[in-house]
Structures are given as structure tokens and as C-alpha cells.
Amino acid sequence: MSLKKIVAIGFLSFLMVSNVYARNKDKQVPHLYPYVPNMERKHVDPVILQDRFELNLDPSDVKSVYTKKRRYQDLMDGVYDLHILQEPIIKPIQNSDFLFVHPKFITTILFPKELKITFARSSFDPNVFEFSENMIMVQPHKNFNEGNLIVTLSDKKRNYMVNIVLQKFDFNMVSYDTYFNRYVSPQKIFLSLYYRYVYPPKFSKVKLLQVYFKLSGIDSYDELLARFSQNGSSDSFVVQGIPFYITRDDKFGEVEYKDLSFRITNSPIKVQ
């Protein structure tokens, strides 16, 4: 091959590469989480990234992902992933609460660091029951089904009492929530071996309803009505690690969308 041909081929190749670059230089590279061009890379807590992601989702994008798979999947032969159970569930502290536990494992309950446990007692005979500072570790015996804990706490100014009802969950009845990578009970209550209480966050119910629409991919009234077809219909979602339960309540609803009324709570409720 002559030198002239080699030079000609090289020049044509350069023109082709330049043309491809010109067509693509303005195309934005997709990023999973919110992105600021030229931003210096810094370590950010994955939970924070997930929250930013959830609050900036386009409902149509979410729907295109979620409709590709069934949300709840049964566990095959009760086989589970312990790492999923070790993911903490964050709950607003309140006078009474309901938690699931399993006799095979020790469950940890952590209160805000400003509170110190002054007294704790169980209504059942536990295999393990210890408390120190703001933490409780409990493991019921294998024949346990249901019981409760009475806990008193102090912040050096006031005393508080919390009543926590505990119930055993059965792995043969547990489902896997593919949307939030959590195990749930038949009542769709999120399960964990680590519960962390926090002071109640100030979330607007309207804002939570908007976030639920985004996470669920609901972008029309007909889709919302199909999911909440009757009074008492419910669903669950997670924001900033905190589980929320949305229930259609035609009589005592706190937030409305057109002619549908909802209650958004941190625990499942029954509507009459």
C-alpha cells in the first residue's frame, strides 16, 4: 500500500471519530442518584443517597421499573437472607407499639441516646432479656407466641413509659418485598431484628402522599382507585428508613386526593 493511501485512510478515520464525538458530546451521561456536574466526589451515606433518589423520582420512570416484577414474592421453603433481617427499621417513639420477633434470634431495640432506660420487664419468660443505657436485647423462648414489654425511660427532666407488644413471626408466612428489599409479615408489616426509635419526624401528610405516588408509579386517578378499591385498602412504603402505611379511610381520612381520603401512619390500622 502506498504512502498516499495510508495518509488518506488515516485522515478519513480522524474525520469519522470527530463526527461521532460532535454528535455525542452534549449527551448527558445517566446517573442513578442526583448529580451535579464537576462536583467533587465525596462519601455520602447510601441511605441519604436513596432518600434523595426517592424524593426526585419521575413517576413514569418508577412505574417502568416496578411493573416489570411482582412486588411480593413468597420465600421458597422458608429460606431467608439474614442480612436483610439485620437492616434496621426506624420507628417514631410513641406510648405503645407493635413489633415482630423470632425465638431463633436476639432482637435489639434502641431508643434515642438522650433517653436512659430506668426499668424494663417482659410479660413472658425470655431466653435473653438485657437492657443497658438506651438499648434492650430480647430473645423469647421457642414456644413464644405473643407478649409485651413495659419500659420506662428518663431524660433527666421527665419520665416516659412505653408499652411494646411483641409477636412471633413464622418464616413460612413471610414474603419478600422486592420494592424495598425487606421481609414482610402477612399483614405487610416490615420485619427486622433491629428496631431503632427516633423522635417523631415532622413529615407533611401531603408530602408523604406525593412521595408514595412517586414510589408506586401511580400517575392517574384510575390507577389509585384500582389500588385502593374499597374502604380499608392499604399499602406500605419506606421514606428515610421509616416504614409508613397508607390506608383508605372514607370516614376519618387525614389527607384527600379528589374524592378519596387516606390515613398515613407508622403502624397498620384497621378501618371499620
C-alpha positions as CSV (number, residue, x, y, z in Angstrom):
1,M,0.0,0.0,0.0
2,S,1.4,3.4,-1.0
3,L,2.1,6.1,1.5
4,K,-0.6,8.3,-0.1
5,K,-3.3,5.7,0.6
6,I,-2.2,5.3,4.2
7,V,-2.4,9.0,4.8
8,A,-5.8,9.2,3.1
9,I,-7.2,6.3,5.2
10,G,-5.8,7.9,8.4
11,F,-7.4,11.3,7.5
12,L,-10.8,9.7,6.9
13,S,-10.7,7.8,10.2
14,F,-10.0,11.1,12.0
15,L,-13.0,12.7,10.4
16,M,-15.3,9.8,11.4
17,V,-14.2,9.9,15.0
18,S,-14.5,13.7,15.2
19,N,-18.1,13.4,13.8
20,V,-19.1,10.8,16.3
21,Y,-17.7,12.9,19.2
22,A,-19.5,16.0,17.9
23,R,-22.8,14.2,17.9
24,N,-22.5,12.8,21.4
25,K,-20.6,15.5,23.3
26,D,-23.8,17.2,24.5
27,K,-25.5,14.0,25.6
28,Q,-25.8,13.6,29.3
29,V,-24.4,10.6,31.0
30,P,-27.1,8.9,33.1
31,H,-26.6,8.8,36.9
32,L,-28.6,6.7,39.4
33,Y,-28.6,9.4,42.0
34,P,-28.9,13.2,41.7
35,Y,-25.8,14.5,40.1
36,V,-24.1,17.9,39.9
37,P,-21.6,18.2,37.0
38,N,-18.0,18.7,38.1
39,M,-18.9,18.0,41.7
40,E,-16.0,16.7,43.7
41,R,-16.6,13.1,44.7
42,K,-17.3,12.7,48.4
43,H,-18.5,9.8,50.5
44,V,-22.3,10.0,51.1
45,D,-24.3,7.6,53.3
46,P,-26.1,5.2,51.0
47,V,-29.3,5.8,52.9
48,I,-29.1,9.5,52.2
49,L,-28.5,8.8,48.5
50,Q,-31.5,6.5,48.5
51,D,-33.7,9.2,50.1
52,R,-32.5,11.8,47.6
53,F,-33.2,9.3,44.8
54,E,-36.8,8.6,46.1
55,L,-37.7,12.2,46.5
56,N,-36.5,13.0,42.9
57,L,-38.0,10.1,41.1
58,D,-40.1,10.6,38.0
59,P,-43.3,8.5,38.5
60,S,-43.2,7.3,34.9
61,D,-39.6,6.0,35.5
62,V,-40.6,4.2,38.7
63,K,-43.6,2.7,37.0
64,S,-41.5,1.3,34.2
65,V,-39.3,-0.4,36.7
66,Y,-41.8,-1.7,39.2
67,T,-44.3,-3.1,36.7
68,K,-41.5,-5.4,35.4
69,K,-41.7,-7.6,38.6
70,R,-44.2,-8.6,41.2
71,R,-43.8,-6.7,44.4
72,Y,-44.2,-9.5,46.9
73,Q,-42.6,-12.9,46.5
74,D,-43.0,-15.9,48.7
75,L,-39.9,-17.4,50.4
76,M,-39.1,-20.8,49.0
77,D,-39.2,-23.4,51.8
78,G,-38.8,-20.7,54.3
79,V,-35.2,-19.9,53.1
80,Y,-34.2,-16.3,54.1
81,D,-31.3,-13.9,53.9
82,L,-30.1,-12.9,57.4
83,H,-28.5,-9.7,56.0
84,I,-32.0,-8.4,55.1
85,L,-33.3,-9.1,58.6
86,Q,-30.4,-7.2,60.0
87,E,-31.3,-4.0,58.2
88,P,-32.7,-1.6,60.9
89,I,-36.3,-0.4,60.9
90,I,-36.6,3.1,62.2
91,K,-39.8,4.0,64.1
92,P,-41.0,7.2,65.7
93,I,-41.2,6.6,69.5
94,Q,-44.7,6.5,70.9
95,N,-46.5,5.3,74.0
96,S,-47.4,1.9,72.5
97,D,-46.1,0.0,69.6
98,F,-46.1,-3.4,68.0
99,L,-43.0,-5.4,66.8
100,F,-42.4,-8.8,65.4
101,V,-39.6,-11.0,66.8
102,H,-38.4,-14.6,66.3
103,P,-37.3,-17.1,69.0
104,K,-34.3,-18.1,67.0
105,F,-32.7,-14.7,67.2
106,I,-31.9,-11.9,69.6
107,T,-33.8,-8.7,68.7
108,T,-32.2,-5.3,69.5
109,I,-34.4,-2.3,70.4
110,L,-32.6,1.0,70.5
111,F,-34.1,4.3,71.9
112,P,-32.8,7.8,71.4
113,K,-29.5,8.4,73.1
114,E,-30.9,11.2,75.2
115,L,-33.2,8.6,77.0
116,K,-31.9,6.2,79.6
117,I,-33.8,3.0,80.5
118,T,-34.7,3.0,84.2
119,F,-36.9,-0.1,84.2
120,A,-37.9,-2.9,81.8
121,R,-39.9,-6.0,82.3
122,S,-41.4,-8.7,80.0
123,S,-44.8,-10.4,80.4
124,F,-43.2,-13.7,79.1
125,D,-40.3,-15.9,80.2
126,P,-37.5,-14.8,77.9
127,N,-34.4,-16.8,76.9
128,V,-32.4,-13.5,76.7
129,F,-33.5,-10.2,78.2
130,E,-31.0,-7.5,79.0
131,F,-31.0,-3.7,79.0
132,S,-28.4,-1.0,79.4
133,E,-28.4,2.7,78.8
134,N,-30.8,3.1,75.9
135,M,-30.7,-0.4,74.5
136,I,-32.7,-3.6,75.0
137,M,-31.8,-7.1,73.8
138,V,-34.6,-9.7,73.9
139,Q,-35.0,-13.3,72.7
140,P,-38.1,-15.2,73.7
141,H,-38.2,-19.0,74.2
142,K,-39.1,-21.3,71.3
143,N,-42.7,-21.7,72.5
144,F,-43.3,-18.0,72.5
145,N,-46.3,-16.6,70.5
146,E,-47.2,-13.2,71.9
147,G,-46.3,-10.9,74.9
148,N,-45.3,-7.4,75.8
149,L,-42.5,-5.2,77.2
150,I,-43.0,-2.4,79.7
151,V,-40.2,0.1,79.5
152,T,-39.7,3.3,81.5
153,L,-37.2,5.9,80.3
154,S,-35.9,9.2,81.6
155,D,-34.2,12.2,80.0
156,K,-33.3,13.6,83.5
157,K,-36.2,16.0,83.2
158,R,-39.2,13.8,82.6
159,N,-40.1,10.1,82.8
160,Y,-41.7,8.2,80.0
161,M,-43.4,4.8,79.7
162,V,-43.6,2.7,76.5
163,N,-45.6,-0.5,76.1
164,I,-44.3,-2.7,73.2
165,V,-46.4,-5.7,72.1
166,L,-44.2,-8.5,70.6
167,Q,-45.5,-11.2,68.4
168,K,-43.7,-14.2,66.8
169,F,-43.4,-14.3,63.0
170,D,-43.2,-17.5,61.0
171,F,-40.8,-17.7,58.1
172,N,-43.2,-19.9,56.2
173,M,-45.7,-17.0,56.2
174,V,-43.1,-14.3,55.3
175,S,-42.9,-12.6,51.9
176,Y,-40.1,-10.7,50.3
177,D,-40.8,-7.1,49.3
178,T,-38.9,-6.6,46.0
179,Y,-39.5,-2.8,46.0
180,F,-37.8,-2.1,49.4
181,N,-35.6,-5.2,49.9
182,R,-37.4,-6.1,53.1
183,Y,-39.2,-9.1,54.6
184,V,-42.9,-8.5,55.5
185,S,-45.5,-10.3,57.5
186,P,-48.8,-11.5,56.0
187,Q,-50.2,-8.1,57.2
188,K,-47.4,-6.5,55.1
189,I,-45.6,-5.2,58.3
190,F,-41.8,-4.8,57.7
191,L,-39.7,-7.3,59.7
192,S,-36.3,-6.8,61.3
193,L,-34.0,-7.9,64.1
194,Y,-33.0,-4.3,64.8
195,Y,-35.5,-1.6,65.7
196,R,-34.4,1.9,66.3
197,Y,-36.7,4.5,67.8
198,V,-36.3,8.2,66.9
199,Y,-38.2,11.3,67.9
200,P,-41.2,11.7,65.6
201,P,-40.0,13.4,62.4
202,K,-42.1,16.3,61.0
203,F,-43.4,14.9,57.8
204,S,-46.3,16.6,55.9
205,K,-49.0,14.1,55.2
206,V,-49.5,15.7,51.8
207,K,-45.8,15.4,51.0
208,L,-45.8,11.7,52.1
209,L,-48.8,11.1,49.8
210,Q,-46.8,12.7,46.9
211,V,-43.7,10.5,47.7
212,Y,-46.0,7.4,47.8
213,F,-47.3,8.3,44.3
214,K,-43.7,8.5,43.0
215,L,-42.5,5.3,44.6
216,S,-45.6,3.4,43.5
217,G,-45.6,4.8,39.9
218,I,-49.2,6.0,40.3
219,D,-49.8,8.8,37.8
220,S,-53.6,8.7,37.3
221,Y,-56.7,8.7,39.4
222,D,-57.9,5.4,37.9
223,E,-54.7,3.6,39.0
224,L,-55.1,5.0,42.5
225,L,-58.7,3.9,42.6
226,A,-57.7,0.4,41.4
227,R,-55.2,0.0,44.2
228,F,-57.5,1.4,46.9
229,S,-60.7,0.0,45.5
230,Q,-62.6,-0.1,48.9
231,N,-62.6,1.4,52.3
232,G,-59.7,-0.2,54.4
233,S,-57.5,-1.0,51.4
234,S,-53.9,-0.3,52.3
235,D,-50.3,-0.3,51.1
236,S,-46.8,0.4,52.6
237,F,-43.7,2.3,51.7
238,V,-40.4,3.5,53.2
239,V,-39.0,7.0,53.4
240,Q,-35.7,7.8,55.2
241,G,-35.7,4.2,56.6
242,I,-39.1,4.8,58.3
243,P,-42.0,2.5,57.3
244,F,-45.3,4.2,56.5
245,Y,-48.7,2.6,56.0
246,I,-51.3,4.3,53.8
247,T,-54.9,3.3,54.3
248,R,-58.1,4.4,52.6
249,D,-60.4,5.7,55.3
250,D,-63.6,7.2,54.0
251,K,-64.7,8.4,57.4
252,F,-61.5,9.6,59.3
253,G,-59.1,10.2,56.4
254,E,-56.5,13.0,57.1
255,V,-55.4,13.7,53.5
256,E,-57.5,13.7,50.4
257,Y,-56.9,13.2,46.7
258,K,-60.1,14.1,44.7
259,D,-62.8,12.0,46.4
260,L,-60.5,9.5,48.2
261,S,-59.4,10.0,51.8
262,F,-56.3,8.4,53.4
263,R,-54.6,8.0,56.7
264,I,-50.8,7.7,56.7
265,T,-49.5,6.1,59.9
266,N,-46.3,4.3,61.2
267,S,-48.3,1.2,62.0
268,P,-51.0,-0.7,60.2
269,I,-54.5,0.2,61.1
270,K,-57.9,-1.4,60.7
271,V,-60.8,0.6,59.3
272,Q,-64.3,-0.2,60.2
